[in-house]
Amino acid sequence: MKKVLILLLLAGFSSYGRDITPTAKRLSRHIRFLASDKMKGRGTGSPENEKAAAYIARHFKKYGLKPLGTDGYYQAFTAKVRRVVVPDSLRPARNVIGFLDNGAENTIVIGAHYDHLGTGNQGSSLAENPQGQIHNGADDNASGVAGLLELARYFSGNDVKESYNFLFMAFGAEELGLIGSRYFLLNPTLPLAKMNFMICMDMIGRYNPERGVGIGGYGTGDRWPEIFQNLNASVKYFTDRPGNGGSDNAAFYAKRIPVLFFHTGGHPDYHKPTDDADKIDYQAEEGILKLEIQVIENALKQPKLVFTPVQ
């Protein structure tokens, strides 16, 4: 029986025969829901943003993650629109937080922001006349949320009690200035000293095989070079040392927590209404997530990383 279990896990199946590895099909399902016109761009404070949070929380519950917000899976806060003048500049927002408790001393954080620009009324759009246009945000950042959900599915369903716990976090109000991640770090529901490192996914859906997927933060932890050895990836990738830019990883880096930031690069649809689900490379995103799993599983074999600032 033990030999059968090992073979199942190596093949990406749980002991119950359930396929737990990330798949392009499931990624497509998540992204097409989150980036549909019905979700109206998931702008902070909108009913559709709340629907996106509920969608994430529902999957966290399905995967058996423990709620680690301040109200179940949710951690509520107030976000302020600063780039444009609007009558509803103060908007309710929330992070969605699920915890996989392996009884370990320290925890790996995996995060992605789920908000986007709504219908172009909160600033940051690069469209000529953004007001009233739905900014679906398929790459930015439904792609990262889909990756977050697939990694939560994998690590909660692999029937392995890992050497670290996992904190899965969907951040609100990133587009307004990393507000959700910064709020969490000022009001943590898990001690920051217990965090080994943070992996951030923001825009991982538009893979360019000539560029590859960029992985920032390689210089922020003492053991990243060892962890990145002997990776077998179906996608091209490259590393970059700094960890203080790009997305919510910057907020964790500022708190001296090692980070990695996965990103497939800019494109002409960035922050425009044309960032749609039919432009996502689902097969490549599947490959990126399988690369991330290898990185994480290599890190599980290592002691807690020591933060190293990048000069």
N, C-alpha and C positions, 0 to 999 in steps of 0.2 A: 504494500500500500504506500509506503514511504517513497519508493522508487517512482510509482505512478504520479504521486503528488509533485515530485521534483520535475518530472517530465512535463506535467501540465503547466507549472509555473514558468518553465523555460519557454514553453510555447505561447505564453501570454494568456493562459486560462487559469481561473481559480480552481480550487479542489472540487467545486460543484459543476465544472465544465463551462463556466460563463466566461466569454471573451472579455477581458478587462483592458486590453491594450487600446490606446487611442486609435480611432478609425476616421477616415475621411467622411464616411456616411454620417456618423454622429456629430462630427464637427459641423457639417453642412446643416444638420437639423438645428443645432444651437444657434448658429450664425443667422440662418434664414429667419428664425423667430425673432431674435434680438434686433436684427437690422431690417425688419419688414416695415413697410410704410405705416402699418397699424401701430407701430411703436413710436412713430413720429420723432425719431432721433434721440429718444431717451434723455431729453434735456433735464438738468437738475431742477427739482421741485415739481416736475410734471407727473400726472397720473401714470404715464407710460414708463417713467423712470421707476416709479413704485412697482409697476408690473414686472419690470426687469429684475428688481431686487427680490420680489416674491418668487420669480422663476428660479433664481439662484438658490434661495433659501429652500425651496421645494426639493431641489436636487441634493443639496447638502443633507437634508433630512433623509432622502431616499438612500444616500450612501452611508447613513449611520453616523454622520459627524455630530459631535456634541456642540450644542449652541454655546458660543462664547462671546456674544454681544452683551449689551446691558438690558436688552429686552428680547430674549430668545436669541435668534441669529443676528438681530439688528442692533446697531449702535448709532443712535440718532445724533445729529448735530445740525447746526445752521450754517449755510453757505451764503456768501455774498458775491453778487455779480459786480465786478469792478471795471471791466473794460468798456462797458456801454452804460448809458443812463436808462434805466427801466423802472417803472413804478413798483415792480415786485423784486427789488434787488436782493432782499433777504429771502432765502428759499430753504425749506426743510429738505434735508438729505440724510442719508444713512449708509454706513458700511454694513456688509453682510459677512459674518465671521463664523466659520465652522472649525472644530478642533478634532483631530484624530489622536486620541490618547493611547500611546503605546507604553505608558508607565515609565517613560524615559526622563532623564533630568533636563535635557535641553530639547529645543524645538526648531524645526525648519519651517520658514514662512514662505508661502507661495501666493502671489498676489497679481491682480489685474483690475483695472478700473472699468466700470460698466456704464458710466455716463457718456454722453456725447453732446452735440451742439443743438439738439432739438430742432426747432424750425427757424433757426438762424437769428434768434432774438437775444442771445446772451454774449455776443462778441466772439472773436476768434475765427469766424468763417472767412475763407479766402474767395468765396463766390462774389461776383460783381454786385448782385442784388440779393443778398441772402434771406432777408426777412420774408417769412411765409413759406420758405422752401424746406422740405424735410431733408435733414442731413442724417442719413441712415447709419453712418459710422460702422460699416461692416468690418473694415480692417481696424478702424480706430473707435472702439476697441472690442467689438463683438468677437473678433478673432482671439484676443487674449482671454476673454471670459470663457469662450469655448475650450481653450486650452486649460484654463483653471479647472473647469468642470471635468474634463477628461483625466487630468492628473489626480483630482480628488477621487474619481471613480477607480482609477488604477490602484492607488495606494490604500484605499479603504477596502478594496475587494481582492487583494492579492493573497490573503490568508497568511501574511507574514507579520510578525511583531517586530517592527524595525527598531533600530537602536536610537532613533530620535522620534519625537512626536512631530505632527504636522499641523500647522495653522494655515487654513485656506481662507483668503480674504479677498472680497470684491469691494473695491473702494468707490465711494461716491465722490462727485464734484472734483475729479482730477482736472477736468478741462477749465475749471475756475481757479486753478493754482495749487494743485496737489492737496486740496483742503481735507479730503477724507483721510488720507494716509497721515498727514500731519496731525489731524485731530486724534487719530488712534494713538500715535506715538506720544502725545501729551496726556492721553487718557487710556493707557494700555489695559487690556483685559487679561494680559499675560505679562509677567515681568520681562522687561527688555533684556535683562542680564541673562535670561534663559534662552535667548534666540541665537541659534548657531549662525544662520545666514538667511538672506531674503532673495528669492527669485521673482523677478517682475517680467510679465509678458505684456507688451504694448505694441500693437501692429505687427503681428507675426503671420499675416495672411497673404502678403503680396510678394512671395519669394521670387527673386531674380537669380537664376543659376549662375550668371556671370559675377554677381556680387556675393551671393551667399547670405546666410543669416548672421548678423552681427551679435556678438555677446560681449556687452560691456561689463566692467567691474572685475576683470581678471586680475587687477592689481590690488583689490581690496581685502583679500584674505591670504594668509600665509600658505595655505595648502591647495589653492586652485591649480597650480601647475601639476601637482601629483594627481589631483582628481580628474584632470583632463587627459591623462595618459590612456592610451589604448581604447579610444572611442571608435565605434564602428557606425558611421553615419551615412544615411542615404542622401543627405543634403550637404552642400558645401557650407562651411562656417569659418568665421575668423573671430579672434578675440581682440578686445581693446581694454586697456588698463583702467581708465577712469570709471567711477561709478556714481558721480555726483550730478549727472544730467540725464535727460530723456523722459523720465516718468516718475512714478511713485518710489522707485528705488532710490532716488535722490534724497527723499525724506529719511529713509532708513540709513543711508550712508552718513547723513548729517548727525545721526545718533551713534555713529561708530559701529554699525553692524555691517558685516561683509555682504556684498550684493552681487547678483548677476542680472543683467538686463538683456532680454532677447527681443530682437527687432529686425524686421526684414527691409527696412529702409523707406525713404520717402517715395512719393509717386504723384502724378498730376492730379489725382483725386483727393489728396490730403485736405481735410477740412472743407470739403465741397459736397454738394448734394449728390455727386456722382460716385461716392464711396459705397458701392452696392455689393450685395452678396454674390452676384454672378461673376464678379471679378476676383474672387478669392481662389487661391490655389490650394484646394483642400488636401490633395495628396501630399503636397510639399509640407503643409502644416502638420499633417500626421507624422511625417519624417522628423520635423523639428521637435515635436513632443517626445518622440522615441529617443531622440538625442538627449533631451532634457532628463528623461528617466534614467538614462545611462549615467549622466552627470550626478544626479541625485543619489543613485545607488552606489556610485563610487564614493560619494561623500559620506554615505552611511557607514563606510568602513574606516573612516578617519576620525580622529579626535575633533573636538569643537575647534572651529577656525579661530585664529587670532586676527583681529582687524588690523589692516595695514593701510594707512592713508596714502593716497596717490598724490605725489608732488607735481 
